Amino acid sequence: MTTILKNNNGLTPRDLNNVTILKRHGLFLVEVKISKVSFAKGLLLDNVPLPENTRVVCVTRNGRAIVELEAVFLEEGDSLYLVTENEQAVRAAFTVL
C-alpha cells in the first residue's frame, strides 16, 4: 500500500514538496523530500527533532545514498528515509521537516 499525503495532514508547501508512506509488517517507511523553503533545509540532521521511535535510515542526494548520517547537513532536493512503528509519530515527523 502506498499513500501520498496531501496538505490536509498538517503539511504545508513551505515544509515539504513530496511525501510517500509505505506500510509493511506494522512498520512505516517514509520518504520526505526537502524543498527549497523547507524548515529542515540547512539543518544538521542530528538537530532535526523527530518523535520517539522514529529514525532516519538514509538520505539520498543527487542520486547517491548517504548512510553515514553523522555531520549531514540537509540540502534542497535531499530525500530522507525514515522508519517508525507509529503512524502518529510519522505525522508528527512531517510537521517538523
C-alpha positions as YAML, in Angstrom:
chain: A
units: angstrom
residues:
- id: 1
  name: MET
  ca: [0.00, 0.00, 0.00]
- id: 2
  name: THR
  ca: [1.40, 3.39, -1.00]
- id: 3
  name: THR
  ca: [-0.20, 6.62, 0.16]
- id: 4
  name: ILE
  ca: [0.64, 10.12, -0.96]
- id: 5
  name: LEU
  ca: [-0.16, 12.52, 1.87]
- id: 6
  name: LYS
  ca: [-1.74, 15.81, 0.99]
- id: 7
  name: ASN
  ca: [-1.54, 19.17, 2.77]
- id: 8
  name: ASN
  ca: [-4.60, 18.43, 4.91]
- id: 9
  name: ASN
  ca: [-2.42, 16.25, 7.18]
- id: 10
  name: GLY
  ca: [-0.53, 19.12, 8.78]
- id: 11
  name: LEU
  ca: [1.81, 19.63, 5.82]
- id: 12
  name: THR
  ca: [2.43, 22.92, 4.11]
- id: 13
  name: PRO
  ca: [4.20, 23.66, 0.82]
- id: 14
  name: ARG
  ca: [6.73, 25.59, 2.95]
- id: 15
  name: ASP
  ca: [7.79, 22.35, 4.61]
- id: 16
  name: LEU
  ca: [7.65, 19.61, 2.01]
- id: 17
  name: ASN
  ca: [7.20, 19.09, -1.67]
- id: 18
  name: ASN
  ca: [6.82, 15.30, -1.65]
- id: 19
  name: VAL
  ca: [5.94, 12.71, 0.97]
- id: 20
  name: THR
  ca: [5.39, 8.99, 0.48]
- id: 21
  name: ILE
  ca: [4.47, 6.40, 3.10]
- id: 22
  name: LEU
  ca: [4.78, 2.64, 2.69]
- id: 23
  name: LYS
  ca: [3.36, 0.41, 5.43]
- id: 24
  name: ARG
  ca: [4.66, -3.13, 5.78]
- id: 25
  name: HIS
  ca: [4.54, -5.53, 8.73]
- id: 26
  name: GLY
  ca: [3.45, -2.85, 11.17]
- id: 27
  name: LEU
  ca: [6.32, -0.52, 10.20]
- id: 28
  name: PHE
  ca: [6.14, 2.66, 8.18]
- id: 29
  name: LEU
  ca: [8.88, 3.58, 5.71]
- id: 30
  name: VAL
  ca: [8.61, 7.27, 4.92]
- id: 31
  name: GLU
  ca: [10.28, 9.26, 2.16]
- id: 32
  name: VAL
  ca: [10.42, 13.03, 2.67]
- id: 33
  name: LYS
  ca: [11.90, 15.38, 0.07]
- id: 34
  name: ILE
  ca: [13.39, 18.63, 1.30]
- id: 35
  name: SER
  ca: [12.17, 21.63, -0.71]
- id: 36
  name: LYS
  ca: [13.91, 24.97, -1.22]
- id: 37
  name: VAL
  ca: [11.75, 26.50, 1.53]
- id: 38
  name: SER
  ca: [11.72, 23.53, 3.90]
- id: 39
  name: PHE
  ca: [12.20, 24.23, 7.59]
- id: 40
  name: ALA
  ca: [14.85, 21.47, 7.68]
- id: 41
  name: LYS
  ca: [16.93, 22.84, 4.77]
- id: 42
  name: GLY
  ca: [20.40, 23.71, 6.04]
- id: 43
  name: LEU
  ca: [19.97, 21.95, 9.38]
- id: 44
  name: LEU
  ca: [22.34, 19.33, 10.68]
- id: 45
  name: LEU
  ca: [20.36, 16.08, 10.53]
- id: 46
  name: ASP
  ca: [21.10, 15.41, 14.20]
- id: 47
  name: ASN
  ca: [19.37, 18.71, 15.05]
- id: 48
  name: VAL
  ca: [16.09, 17.87, 13.28]
- id: 49
  name: PRO
  ca: [13.59, 16.97, 16.03]
- id: 50
  name: LEU
  ca: [11.97, 13.60, 15.42]
- id: 51
  name: PRO
  ca: [9.41, 11.75, 17.52]
- id: 52
  name: GLU
  ca: [10.31, 8.80, 19.71]
- id: 53
  name: ASN
  ca: [10.77, 5.51, 17.83]
- id: 54
  name: THR
  ca: [11.44, 7.29, 14.53]
- id: 55
  name: ARG
  ca: [14.82, 7.03, 12.82]
- id: 56
  name: VAL
  ca: [16.31, 8.39, 9.62]
- id: 57
  name: VAL
  ca: [17.95, 5.40, 7.97]
- id: 58
  name: CYS
  ca: [19.25, 7.01, 4.80]
- id: 59
  name: VAL
  ca: [19.50, 10.32, 2.96]
- id: 60
  name: THR
  ca: [19.79, 10.44, -0.82]
- id: 61
  name: ARG
  ca: [21.41, 13.36, -2.59]
- id: 62
  name: ASN
  ca: [21.98, 13.71, -6.33]
- id: 63
  name: GLY
  ca: [21.16, 10.04, -6.87]
- id: 64
  name: ARG
  ca: [23.59, 8.78, -4.23]
- id: 65
  name: ALA
  ca: [22.77, 7.23, -0.87]
- id: 66
  name: ILE
  ca: [24.28, 8.63, 2.31]
- id: 67
  name: VAL
  ca: [24.16, 6.03, 5.08]
- id: 68
  name: GLU
  ca: [26.80, 7.53, 7.36]
- id: 69
  name: LEU
  ca: [24.49, 10.16, 8.82]
- id: 70
  name: GLU
  ca: [26.86, 11.94, 11.21]
- id: 71
  name: ALA
  ca: [27.55, 15.54, 10.15]
- id: 72
  name: VAL
  ca: [24.98, 15.57, 7.33]
- id: 73
  name: PHE
  ca: [23.51, 19.00, 6.62]
- id: 74
  name: LEU
  ca: [20.21, 18.78, 4.74]
- id: 75
  name: GLU
  ca: [20.04, 20.38, 1.30]
- id: 76
  name: GLU
  ca: [17.27, 21.20, -1.13]
- id: 77
  name: GLY
  ca: [16.39, 18.07, -3.11]
- id: 78
  name: ASP
  ca: [17.57, 15.64, -0.43]
- id: 79
  name: SER
  ca: [15.30, 12.69, 0.29]
- id: 80
  name: LEU
  ca: [15.13, 11.41, 3.86]
- id: 81
  name: TYR
  ca: [14.04, 7.84, 4.53]
- id: 82
  name: LEU
  ca: [12.52, 7.38, 7.99]
- id: 83
  name: VAL
  ca: [11.28, 4.23, 9.73]
- id: 84
  name: THR
  ca: [8.71, 4.20, 12.51]
- id: 85
  name: GLU
  ca: [6.18, 1.83, 14.02]
- id: 86
  name: ASN
  ca: [3.71, 4.54, 14.94]
- id: 87
  name: GLU
  ca: [1.63, 6.38, 12.36]
- id: 88
  name: GLN
  ca: [1.15, 9.31, 14.75]
- id: 89
  name: ALA
  ca: [4.92, 9.59, 15.01]
- id: 90
  name: VAL
  ca: [5.12, 9.65, 11.22]
- id: 91
  name: ARG
  ca: [2.64, 12.50, 11.00]
- id: 92
  name: ALA
  ca: [4.43, 14.37, 13.80]
- id: 93
  name: ALA
  ca: [7.74, 13.99, 11.95]
- id: 94
  name: PHE
  ca: [6.25, 15.69, 8.92]
- id: 95
  name: THR
  ca: [5.33, 18.77, 10.86]
- id: 96
  name: VAL
  ca: [8.98, 19.43, 11.73]
- id: 97
  name: LEU
  ca: [10.63, 18.65, 8.39]
...
